[in-house]
Amino acid sequence: MALAALDPHALAHDARVDALIAWQRVASWVQANTYRVLAAMDSDPPRGILSGSHDKQWVREDVACALQVSPLVAAAKLGEATELAQRLPDTLTSLQDGAIDGFRARAIVEATNHLDARTAAAVQARVLPRAAEQTLGELRQSLKRAVLSLAPDAQEQIRLREVDDRKVRIRTTGVGTSELWALLPDEGAASLMAAVTALARRVEPGDGRTSDQRQADALVQFGLDALARKPSARLPTEQRVRPALQVTVSLSTLLGLDDQPGELDGVGPISAALARRIAHDPTGTWRRLITDRRGQLVDYGRTTYRPPADLADHVISRDRTCRFPHCTRAARRCDLDHRIRWSAGGTTTEANLHALCPRHHRAKDEAGWRIRPTGHGHVG
């Protein structure tokens, strides 16, 4: 293979990038053909087993020995291969063509294996065209959103079972630390994390703790305050707004006219039923952000340099994360940057503002990156 003959050290930087892409395509091609062999093995009739049994354990054991994995891992690989070959052939083809890698193919399988064949194919058709340009995390969000749209009842049943299984566990490491693990409803986990993250960003002079350390200490402080019956310290503001959960839901869904998925800040897509329940919470602690049918908020125009609170709310709600490709830092923790600089005649308007984390804000100002609006609040 000519690709194997290339010496990376002898290549220019751009050529190394091209070689990296080419080798990734080769890896995907190998993965796809491995799946095809596994699917063929899984489709063989049972052999050498007791009469009346339908267990294919011997095929599983063959795969386990051949690939040097456990029987459970072998069974999972056989299941993935059969799902791709029989129910998700377009995903398998994309993998073989090198458009996606094995991680993305597996994510599509995991998101659809509880659906009937027709719905699984519909989810595949919705997410596959953009899968190649998305990170694995972005693809998982797209898959969740597609399943919520196409099979809301099935997804809601799964959610309810998971909520019923909510729990908190502690496990000691044996070296003076312990792990605290919790399975929580999306809205509960998001509210707890919002408070912990906000408290952790309060840094006193001389504080040498890392962000992770401050978050861990903030969580412990919540427990200490509860035991002492003391209210937790006042939370600092973000973009001049007190930290709070943000639920974005279309007006038509809020009124019960359709079941478009909502969006819970810090969690991602949620079911329409859950979005409606959160939005109608009578305690008034939830911010309600209503969109039109295209998911766009009402526009706000301003002429001052610093965005007023309502305009800042709008941009944060629209962008949700830093606008740099694949950066997932929450918009509320980013700078609200003028696309065209204020000093160069830029205006403080929705069209000219976007969220950039400090690093990517500097990349735009200092490293020559440019942001180009593509319409409906999107950028390229």
N, C-alpha and C positions, 0 to 999 in steps of 0.2 A: 504494500500500500504506500503510495507516494506521501501521504500525510505522515506516516510513521518515520519516514526518512528525514523529515524536517528537524533541524536542531533549533529548539526555542531560543537558545542563547545567540544564534546567528540572525535572528529575525528582528526587524524593526518593531516598535511597539504596536502599531496598527496591525501588522501581520500576526503578531502574537494573539491579539484579540480575535482575528479571523480564525486562527488555528484553534483557539479555545472553543469558539462556536462550532467549528467542524468536528472536534473531538466529542463535544456534547451531543451532536447529532448521531455520531457513531454509537455512543453509549445508549442513546434512545433506541436506535435500530436494533442493537443487541438485546435490550430489554424487551422490546416488542416480540422479537422472534423467540425469546425464552418463554414469554407468555403463550405464544402459539403452540409450542411444544407441550407446555403444561396443560393447556386446554385440551389438546388431543389426548394426553394421558388420562385426564379426568373424564373424558367421554367414553373411554373403553369400558366394556362390560366388566363387572366384578369377576375375579378369577381366584380359584383356590380358597374359597371361603365356605363356611358351613351352609348347608342347604337352608333356604328360607331367609338368609341374612342379606341385607342390602348395604352392608358396610364396605367401603372401599379402603380399608386401612392398609392393605398391602400396597396400593398405589401411593398412598401417603408415605409409607415407609421407604418405598423406592426413591421418592423425591427427597426425603430427609437424608438418606445416605448419599445420594448423588450430589446434593448441594451442601452437605455437611451442616444441616440445620436441625432443630428439634422437630419432632412430628407435628407439634402444634403450629409452628411456623410453616412447615410444609403444607399443612392443610389450608392455612390462610392463603398461601401462594396459589394453590390449586383453585381456591374459591375466587380469588381476584382474576385469575386467568380465564376462568369460565364466564365470569361476569363480563369481562371485556370482549371475549370472543362471541358470546351469544347475545348479550343485551346492549353492549356499548361498542359496536364494531368501529364506529367513526373515531372514537377515542383511541382505540388500538391502532387504527390507520394513522392518526396524527402522531402517535408515539413512534411508529415505524418510520414515518417521514421526517422525524426529528423536530417537529413543530413544538411538541411538549416533551417533558421528561417523565421518568417513572413516578416521581413524587406527585406530579400533577395528575397523572393517570390514576394513581391510587386514591387521590383525594376525590376524584369524580366517582370512583367505585364506592367509596365509603359513604358519600353523600346520597347515593341513589339505591343502595342495596336493599333498603326497606320499602322501596316503591314498586308498584307494578311495572311491567315492561314498557307499557306505553308512556307512562309518566316519566320513567327513567330516561327514555329516549328524548322526551320533550325537554327535560332538564339539560341533557347533553347538548341538544341543538341550541339551547339558549346560551350556554356558557362557553362552548368550545371555540367559537370564532375569536374570542378575546383571550383565551387561556394562555396563548403563547406570549403575550405581552404583559401578563400579570405575574406578580410574585405569587408564591404558594399561598401566603396569607390572603392576598387580594382575591385569588381564585376561590378560596374557601368561603370568603364573604359572598362572592357572586353565587356560589353554589347554594349557600344558605338562603340567600334572597330568592333564587329561582325555585327552590323547594317550597319556601313559604308561599310563593305566588301560585304555584301549580298544584301543590298538595297541602293546603293549609290544615285540613282536618287531620291528615296522617301526622304532620309535624307537631300539631297541637297535642295529640295523644302521646307522642314521645316526650314532649316537654312536660306534660303533667306527670308522667311516670318518673321522670328525672327529678321534678320538684318534690314528689312524694318521698324520694330517696335522699333528700337533703340531710346533711350531717356535718359534724366537725370532728376531726380526729387529731390526736397528738402522738408523735413518735420520737422517742429520744434517740440521738445519734451516739450516745455513750461517751461523748468527749466534751460535755458541758453545754451542748446546744440541743434544741429539739425542733422538730418540724411540726408546724400547725397547718393542717390541711382542711379545707372546707368545700363542700359541694352546696352551692347556693343558687337560688333563682337569679336570673340575669340582673333584674333590677336591684336585688339586694346586694349582689356582689359589686355592681357598679356604684351604688351609693356608699358602701363601705370604702371602696378604693378611692372614690373622689375625695372623701374626707381625709383618708390617710395620706394621699398624695399632696393635698393642699397643706396639711400640717407639716409634711416633710420638706416643703419648699421654704419654710420659715428658717432662715439661716442666721444665727447670731454671729457677731464678730468673733473670729478665732475658732469657729466651729470647723473641725477638720474631718467630720464624718462624710462618707459618701452618700449619694442619694438613696441607695438601697438601705444603708444603715439608718438613715433618718426615717425612712418609711417603716422599717422594723420597729424602731423606737416609738414612733407615733402610734402604731398598733398596740404596743404594750401600754402606752400611756392611756389609751382609751380604756383598757381593762382596769388599770390602777384607779382612774377617775371614777369608774363605775363602782368599784369596791368601796371607794372612799365617799361615794355619793356626791362627787363634785362634777360640775359641768365641764366638758372638755374646753380647752382654750378656743377663743374665737378664731375662726378660720380666716386666713388672709384672702384677699380678693385676687382675681385673675382678669386682666383687661378691665379693671374697675368693677367687676361683677363678682359677687360672692359665689364660690363654687357650688354647683348644683347639678342634678341630673338633667340631661337634655334629651328629650324625646321628640323626634321629627316624624310627623304622620300627615298624610294628605287629608284635606278636608273631607273628601268623599269617603275615605275610610273612617274618619272620626264620626261621620254621620251615619255609618253603617250601610252606605250605598255600594261599597265594594270592599275587597279584602287585600289591598296593597300592603306589603310588609312595611312596618315602621323601622325607625333607626334609633337605637339607644346608644348615646355617646359612650365610648369606651368599651362597648360590647359588640355593636354591629347590628345586622338585621334581626328584627324580632317579629313575631306573628302579629297580624292585625288585631287579634283578640287581646293580646297582651298590651299592645300600644294603646288601644282604647281604654283598657282598664287603668293603665298608668295615667293617661291623659285626663281621665275623669276622677282621679283621686281627690276626695273632698278636702284633704288637709291643706291643699294649696302649696305644697312644697315642690311641685314639679313645674318646670318651665314648659309652656305649651307653644310650639312653633308650627304654624299651619302653612302648608304648601299648596300650590295649585296642582293641576293634573300632571304637569311635567316635573313636579318636584321642586319648582322654583319659588322662592319667597318673594313677597312684594318688594319692589325696588325702593331704595331711599337715596335721595340726592343731597349732598352737603358741599360746602365750599371751604370749610376750615381744615387746617392741617391734621389735627388729631381727630379721628372718627368719633362722633358722638356715640353714646351708649347704644342707641337703637341701630345705627349703622354697623357698629362693631358686632353687635349680636347677629345681625344679618350675615356679615361676612364669615364669622365663626361658624354659624349654622350651615351656611352654604358649603364652605370648604371642608369642614370637619377635621381635616388633617393638613399638615404642611403640604403645599402644592408641588414640591419637588418630587420627581418620579419615585414611587415606592417608599417614600418617607411616611411613617405612620404616626409621627408625633402629633398629639391632639392640637387642633387649631387654637383652643383656648390657652395653650401654653406657648404659642408662637407669637412673632411680631406681626403686626398688620402693616404690610409694606405697600408703598405706592409703586405700581408697575412702571409708570412713567414718573420719575422723581418730581417731588413738589417743586424743587428748585429749577427744574427744566420745564415747568408749565403743567405738570401733572395735577389732576384734581382729586379731591377726597370724595370719591364716588364708588359705588358698588363695582362698576366696571374696571376701575383703576386700582382697586385694593385686593390683596390676597394674603393668605396666611403663609408665612415662611418661618421655619425654626431658625434660631440664631445662626447656626452653621450655614444653612442654605441661603439665608439672607446675605451673609458675607460672600457666599459663592456668586450670588447675583451681582453684588456691588463690586467685588474685587477680582473675581476669576472669569468674568466675561460671559456668564450664563445669561440667557434671555428667556423671558416668558411670553408666550404668544397666546392670546385668547382665541378659543375655537368656537365660542358660542354657548349659551345656556349655562354660563358659569364654569365651563371647562377651560383648561389651558393645555398648551402643548410645549 
